[in-house]
Amino acid sequence: MSSLDHVVIGSGSLTTSTPLIAEITPTKRVFLCADQTVMKILGDRVIAMLSAGGLEVRSHSFPPGEASKSLHVATQLYDWLAMEQAERQEPLVALGGGVTGDLVGFVAATFGRGIPLIQIPTTLLAQIDSSIGGKVAVDIEAGKNLVGSFYPAALVIIDPDLLETLEPPQLVADYAEVIKTAVIFDRDMFSHVESSKEDLRNSDLLANLVERCVHWKAQVVDQDPEDRGPRAVLNYGHTIAHAIETTTGYGSYRHGEAVSIGMVGAGRLSAHIGQWPKADAARQEQLLEDIGLPTRFTGATVSEIFNAMSRDKKVKAGRIRWVLPDAIGHASFGIELEDALVLDVLHELAQ
């Protein structure tokens, strides 16, 4: 069984997927969730589409931003579902980016001990990463994604046409995950982004990148569905990124912006130990800067970042296991480094 078995991908796929949603909705009632911004932009369109397909839609929205990925907002969704007398076979539809997918997915995994989840990702990040692989979570004060579960969606609808709704800063931030995927898996895709950096909104480019990234993500998820081994490579750049997000306050940096800084840090670490050519580390950093992503952090001290990393989910026996590139197109995971080297690189990243 492949993690792509329940994924529909392609331009226009949203408008053709209502019958698929109806197939997994025996009562013909669905519960649509989105943040207030996405609901305003796409809510009426999606509700009209589902209603035209014979489905009864109940909808609920919440404030946009990482701060909503919390137990507090999850509890509000539980209360709404309970008030609506949602039944265990009635799906919860997550319309939005990674925050919405994680939050609504977490609620679907836990309400009534599990109700069907349908993901309709509307950001580049969500389409290529968070909607694939079944990870759902909320943040707590101690760290990002520390409370969660593995809960694959019953259906994922990936329509690159929805990316037209993205504001430029969000699209740029999401490109960090494209570059991450290219660094760890696909040298040709890295070069493709380099040659296309002046035209990031090109619809043909986006459709191509989405499909390539989804297939890379699915391939590694199928090898390691519960993240106990090879899937760890997907965390490239995320050890530092999650610490930045936690210490600076959720929402100070978009996720992709934090990942960009984290990739620069991991790339420098790999170059320092001689695992990655310094020229490749510089090439990665240049591409990130060229498309407008940050490569340095503010708003937290080096010691705060370092302490937050010690609470990362990838820590084992008190030691961080790093994902470090060996070449553009390949990375290794499970690498331990000396604290002094990590602190040196964090000081380099501190703006």
N, C-alpha and C positions, 0 to 999 in steps of 0.2 A: 504493500500500500504506500502510495506517495503522498506527501503533504500537498501536492498539486491536484490531487483527485477532486477536491472540493473548491478549486479556484477557477474562476472565470476571468480571463484577462484579454484586454483588447479595446481599442477605441470604440465607443458606442455600446459597450457591454452592459452599462447600467440600464439602458432603455430596453434591452432584450432579456433581462434576467428575472422579470416579475414571475413568469411561470415556474422558474426554479425555486423562488421564494415560496410560492404557493404550494409547491410539492412537499415542503417540509413544515407546512403550517396547516395542520388538520382542522383547526377551529376557524381558520381564515382571519385570525386576529394577530397583529404584530405590534410590538412596542418599539417605537423609534426614539433614539436618544442622540442628541448632538449638543455641542456647545452653542451658546446664544448667537455667535457670529455665523457659524455654519448653518444653523437652523434658519437664520434670516436670509442667507444666500441661496441655500439649496432645499430647505425644508418643504416649502410649498410644492416644488417640482417633484421631489421624491414621494411625498404624500399623494399627490395627484396620480403619479405613475402606479403606485401600489394600489390605490383605490380603483383605478381603471382596470386593474387585474383582479378585482373582486375581493380585495383584502380590506379589512377594517383596521385603521391605523390609530393608535393612541401615541401621543408624542410628549416628550419632556426635554427641557434644555437646562443647562447649567452654565456658570460663568466660564469663559475661555481661559486657557492658560494652565501651566503645570500645577498651580496651587489647587486646582479642582481634582487632581488625581490623589484623592485623600479618602480616608475612612469616613470623614464627615460627609462628603458629597456622596460616597457610596451608600451611606445610611439613608440619605434623602431619596436615592433611587430605590432602595429596598422599600421604604415607606410608600413611595408612589406605586410600585408594582403591587404591594399588598393592598393598597386602597383600590386599585383597579381589579383586584382579584385575579391577577395573572396566574395562569395554569402552567404546569411544568412542561407541556409540549408547545407552548407559545413562545416564539423567538423574540429575542432582544436584538435590535438592529443598531449597530454602532456606526454612525455616519460622521466621519471627521478624520482628524489626524491621529497621531500616536497616543496623545493623552486620552482622547475619547476611546480609542480602541482598547487601551490598557484598562481604563476605569470601567467601561461598560462590560468588557470581557471579564473582569474580576467579579462584577456584580452577577453576570450570567453564570459564572462558575459556582457561585455560592448561594444565590437565591434559590430556595426550594431544593438545595443540594445539586443544582445544575439545571439550567434551561438552555435551549438552543441559542447559539450566537451566530449572527450574520454580520460580517464586517464589510462596510463600504468605505474604504480609505480614500480620503480626499487630498492628502498631501503626498509629495514625492517620498518622504521618509516613511510614511505609513504604507504606501503601496509597495515599496521595495523591501521593507524590513519588518515593522512591528505587526503587520496584519498576517504575516506568514510565520508559521512555527509554533503557534499556540501558547506563547507566553503572555500572561495577563498579570497585572500588579497595580498596587497603589504605593505611594511614597509615605514614609513616616519621618519624623524629625531626625531620627538617627541615620537615615540614608534613603536613597532612591531605589524603588522597586524591591524593598526588603520584605514586603508582604505580598505574596502572589501565588500563582498556581500555573500549571500547564493545562490549558483548556483550548484545544483546537476548535476553530469555528466550523459550524456545519456548512457554511458557504462564505466565500470571500469573492467580492466583485471588484475587480481592479480595472478601472476605466481611466486611461491617461487623459481623456478629454476633460476630466474634472480638475486637472492641474491648471487649467486656464483661469480658475477662480483665485489662485494663490497670489498674494501680494509678493512683490519682488524680494523683500528681505527673507521671507519664509522659504521661498524657492531656493535662494542662495544657500540658506542654512541647511536645507535638506540635501543639497548636493554633497555635503560632507559625507553622508552615508554612501553615495554613489562612489566617491573617491575611496572611501574605506573598502568597499567591495572590490574595486579595481586593484588596490594595493595588495590585498590578500589573495585574490583569485585571478585577475584578468589584466595582464599587461597591455593588451590591445585596447581594452576599454579605457584604461588610463590615458593612453595616447589619443584616443578618440575625444575624451573630454578636454584634453590640452588643446587640440586643434579646433574645438567648438566653443571655447570659453567666451567668445564674443557674442554667442547666439544661444544662450542657455534655455530660452523659452521656446525654441524651435520644436514644433509638435512632433515631427518625425524623429528628431533626436531623443526627445523624452520617451516616446513610445518604444524606441529601441533600447534605451537604457533601462527602462522599467522591466521589460521582458528579460533582458540579460541578468539584471540583478535578482529578479524573482527566481529565476532558474538556479543561480548560484546559491541563493539562500536555501531553496528547497533541497538542493543536493546535499548540503551539509546537515540540514535538519533531519533528513531521512536517515543519514548515517548515525545520528546521535539525538533522538527526539527529546530526551530529558536532560540534555546539556551536562553530560557526565564525562565528556572527552573532546572529540574533534570540534564540536560546536563552539567550544570556547574561543576559537579563532575569530568568531564574529564580534568578540568584545574588543577587537583592536581599537585603541584610542579611548575606550570607555572607562578604564580604571581612573585615569585623571579626570575625564569628563564628568563622571558621576560625582566625584569629590568636589569639583567646581560647582556643579549644580546644587549640591547639598549645602556647601558652606556659604555660597553667595546668596542663597535664598532662591527657591524654585521660581523660575521665570525671569531672573536677571539675565540669564543667557538662554537663548533657544538651544534645544538639545544638540542640533547640528553644529552650532557655534562652539559649544563645549567639546564636542567630539573632534572638531578641527584642532583645537588647542591640544587635546589629548593625543591626537595622532602626531602632531609635531613633537610632543614630549616623548612618545614611544619611539618615534623615528630617531630622535637624537640619542635615546638610550641605546638603541640597537647599533647606531653608528659608533657610539663611544666604546662598546665592547667588541667592535670589529665584526659584527654579524651582518651589517648592512653597509654598502658603500656610502660614504659621506655625500657623494654626488647625487645618489638617489634620495637621501634624506632632504637635501637642498631642493631637489626637483619637486618633491611632494610639497614642501613648505612654500615654494614659489607658486605652484598651482593653486593652493589654498588661498594665498594672498591675492593672486591675480583675479580670482572670481569673487573676492570681497569677503572672505571669511577671516575671523580673528585667529591670530597665532600666539597671542599672549593673554594673560588673565589679569583682572583687577578685582577688587572687592573682597579679597580674602588673603590671609597671610600664607606663606609657604608651610608653616607648621600646622595651620588649620587644614590645608589641603592634604598634607601628609597623614595627619591623624584620621581624616575622613576616609582616605584610601585603606587604612588598616581595618575598616569595618566593611570593606567591599565583599560582595558575595563570592568573589574568586579567591579570597584568602583561605589558605589551608595551613593548619598548625601554626597560625600566627604569621605566615609569610604570604605576600602577594605573589600570585602566579601571573606573569606578564605575557601578553601577546606581542611579539616583535617581528617585524618584517625581515626576510632574508634577501628578497629581491622584489622589484615591483611585479606583483603577480603571485607572490608566495609569502606565507608567514608561518611562524612556529608559535606554539603555545606552551604554557606550563613552565616558563623560565623564571628563575629566582635571581634577584639582583641585590647588590649591597645597598643598604639604606643610604650610605654617603653619596653614592652615585645618583640615586633617585633625588635626593635633596639638592644636589648640584644642578640637575636638569630643571627641577622646579624653580630654582632661583633664576635660571635662564629664562623661564617662561613668565616670571613675575614682572609685570609692566610697572 
